[in-house]
Amino acid sequence: MKTPSPQQTAPASLEQLMERANALAGYNLGELGTLAGIGIPSHLRKEKGWMGMLLETLLGAQAGSKPEPDFPALGVELKTLPIDRNGKPLESTFVAVAPAEGWQGVTWESSHVRHKLACVLWIPILAERQLPPADRVIATPFLWRPSIAQEQALQKDWEELVELLALGRFNEISAYKGQHLQLRPKAANGTVKVMAINEDGDKVAVQPKGFYLRSSFTRQLLRDRFDLA
């Protein structure tokens, strides 16, 4: 197995991407941070994107913050998946920003959510709360494309949630809506607001939202991939 190293170029194929990803398995983030020449924070409270940035550096991701998959030429999105020692996801997974306005003419087929989830490289990370970032360990990566049934279920959730956004029914939005996909606040803190038009035509201040995959959904992905109980 090759020793991981920062990649200056994007992977040329899925095979090369998976070779790079599999080379990370078994390393802790402290070791990988040292190999990549990236400082290792003592906690992630103010650096939540650090794990993703580290892996992007090691894998040669090129998209950055653009609204496209992390590996555009391959159509592959990179997602970290913090898990406990029993393989249970510790949190929901951010997919895409959910603007409060501008949904006219947007369909599931043309949505950022569908594009982001068309093909995902999942990198599970043993990341229990008591483990400092340096001691968190990369588990076995895997590539996932949604089945027909999974995509239909995600589309159903997306359409129901987008209807609330498009109609300005912001008071009805909560993290409890959506079986697999949910809307949750996406901002540095709860004081951040954006202006939008509600269902009565009034301008109101609302929290920025993002689409997230529920941990129950990613738990099932792990069960299917690794035959977990």
C-alpha positions in Angstrom: 0.0 0.0 0.0 1.3 3.4 -1.0 2.0 6.0 1.7 -0.5 8.8 1.4 0.8 12.2 0.2 -0.6 15.5 -0.9 -1.8 15.3 -4.5 -1.2 18.3 -6.8 -3.3 16.9 -9.5 -6.9 15.6 -9.6 -7.3 11.8 -10.0 -7.6 10.8 -13.6 -10.0 7.9 -13.0 -12.2 6.3 -10.4 -9.6 3.6 -10.0 -6.9 6.2 -9.1 -9.3 8.0 -6.8 -10.1 4.8 -4.9 -6.4 3.8 -4.8 -5.6 7.2 -3.1 -8.6 6.8 -0.7 -7.8 3.3 0.3 -4.3 4.3 1.1 -5.7 6.5 3.9 -7.4 3.7 5.7 -5.9 2.9 9.1 -4.1 6.2 9.5 -5.1 8.7 12.2 -5.6 12.3 11.3 -2.5 13.4 13.2 -0.4 11.2 10.9 -2.2 12.4 7.8 -1.9 16.1 8.9 1.8 15.7 9.3 2.1 14.0 5.9 0.1 16.8 4.3 2.0 19.6 6.1 -1.3 20.9 7.6 -1.6 22.0 11.2 -3.6 19.8 13.5 -6.2 21.6 15.7 -6.7 20.5 19.2 -10.5 20.6 18.7 -12.9 21.3 15.8 -15.4 23.7 17.4 -14.2 26.5 15.2 -12.6 24.4 12.5 -15.4 22.0 11.5 -14.2 21.9 7.9 -10.7 20.8 8.8 -11.2 17.1 8.3 -12.7 17.6 4.8 -9.9 20.1 3.8 -7.3 17.6 4.9 -8.8 14.8 2.8 -9.3 17.1 -0.2 -5.6 17.9 0.0 -4.6 14.2 0.2 -7.0 13.1 -2.6 -6.5 15.9 -5.1 -10.0 17.4 -4.9 -10.3 20.5 -7.2 -13.8 21.9 -6.8 -13.2 23.9 -3.5 -16.3 25.8 -2.6 -17.9 25.7 -6.0 -21.4 24.2 -6.3 -20.2 21.0 -8.1 -18.9 17.7 -7.0 -15.4 17.7 -5.4 -14.0 15.7 -8.3 -15.8 17.4 -11.2 -14.2 15.4 -14.0 -15.3 12.2 -12.3 -18.6 13.4 -11.0 -17.7 12.3 -7.5 -18.5 14.1 -4.3 -16.3 13.6 -1.2 -18.1 13.1 2.2 -16.6 12.4 5.6 -18.7 10.3 7.8 -17.8 10.5 11.5 -18.7 7.2 13.2 -18.4 5.5 16.6 -16.6 2.2 17.2 -19.8 0.3 16.4 -20.1 1.9 13.0 -22.9 4.3 13.9 -22.8 7.7 12.3 -22.5 10.5 14.9 -24.2 13.3 13.0 -26.2 14.2 9.9 -24.3 14.9 6.7 -24.4 18.3 5.0 -25.2 18.0 1.3 -25.9 21.5 -0.1 -27.1 25.0 0.8 -30.9 25.6 0.6 -31.5 29.2 -0.5 -34.7 30.8 0.9 -35.6 32.1 -2.6 -35.0 31.4 -6.2 -36.7 28.0 -6.6 -38.8 28.8 -9.6 -38.1 26.3 -12.4 -35.7 24.2 -10.3 -36.4 20.5 -10.5 -35.0 17.5 -8.7 -33.1 16.5 -11.9 -31.4 20.0 -12.1 -30.9 20.4 -8.3 -27.5 20.7 -6.6 -28.6 18.0 -4.1 -29.1 15.4 -6.9 -25.8 16.4 -8.5 -24.0 16.1 -5.2 -25.5 12.7 -4.4 -25.2 11.1 -7.8 -21.9 9.5 -6.8 -20.3 9.9 -3.4 -16.9 8.8 -2.0 -17.7 8.2 1.7 -14.8 8.2 4.1 -15.9 6.9 7.5 -13.8 8.3 10.4 -13.7 6.9 13.9 -14.4 10.2 15.6 -16.0 9.7 19.0 -16.4 12.9 20.9 -13.7 12.1 23.4 -11.0 11.5 20.7 -9.0 14.6 19.9 -8.8 15.3 16.1 -5.2 13.9 15.9 -6.4 10.5 17.2 -9.4 10.0 14.9 -8.8 7.2 12.5 -9.8 6.7 8.8 -11.9 3.6 8.3 -12.5 1.8 4.9 -13.7 4.3 2.2 -16.4 3.2 -0.2 -18.0 4.6 -3.4 -21.8 4.9 -3.4 -24.4 5.6 -6.1 -28.1 5.8 -5.1 -30.3 2.9 -6.1 -33.5 3.7 -8.0 -35.5 3.3 -4.7 -33.0 5.5 -2.7 -33.2 8.3 -5.3 -37.0 8.2 -5.4 -37.1 8.5 -1.6 -34.6 11.4 -1.7 -36.5 13.1 -4.5 -39.8 12.8 -2.5 -38.2 14.5 0.5 -36.5 17.2 -1.6 -39.7 18.1 -3.4 -41.7 18.4 -0.1 -39.0 20.5 1.5 -38.5 22.7 -1.5 -42.2 23.3 -1.7 -42.1 24.9 1.8 -39.2 27.1 0.7 -40.7 28.1 -2.6 -44.0 29.0 -1.0 -42.4 30.9 1.9 -43.9 28.6 4.5 -40.8 29.1 6.7 -42.7 28.6 9.9 -43.5 25.0 8.9 -39.8 24.0 8.3 -38.2 21.9 11.0 -35.6 19.2 11.2 -38.4 16.7 11.7 -39.6 17.0 8.2 -38.2 14.6 5.6 -37.7 10.8 6.0 -34.1 10.8 4.7 -33.3 14.4 3.7 -33.9 17.3 6.1 -33.5 21.0 6.3 -31.4 22.3 9.1 -29.8 25.7 10.0 -26.6 26.3 8.1 -24.8 29.3 9.6 -22.0 30.2 12.0 -24.5 30.8 14.7 -28.2 31.3 15.4 -28.0 35.0 15.1 -27.3 34.9 11.3 -30.4 35.8 9.2 -31.3 36.4 5.6 -34.3 38.2 4.2 -36.9 36.3 2.3 -40.6 36.7 1.2 -43.0 34.6 3.2 -46.3 33.1 2.1 -48.1 36.4 2.9 -45.8 38.4 0.7 -44.0 40.0 3.6 -40.2 40.3 4.0 -39.1 38.3 7.0 -35.7 37.4 8.5 -35.0 33.7 8.4 -32.1 31.4 9.3 -30.1 30.2 6.4 -30.8 26.5 5.8 -29.0 23.5 4.3 -30.0 20.1 3.1 -28.7 17.3 5.3 -28.8 13.5 5.1 -30.2 12.0 8.3 -27.8 9.7 10.2 -30.3 6.9 9.9 -29.8 7.1 6.1 -26.0 6.9 6.3 -26.3 4.2 8.9 -28.2 2.1 6.4 -25.5 2.8 3.8 -22.9 1.4 6.2 -25.0 -1.6 7.0 -25.5 -2.4 3.3 -21.8 -1.9 2.4 -20.2 -3.7 5.4 -23.0 -6.1 6.4 -23.3 -4.5 9.8 -26.0 -5.5 12.3 
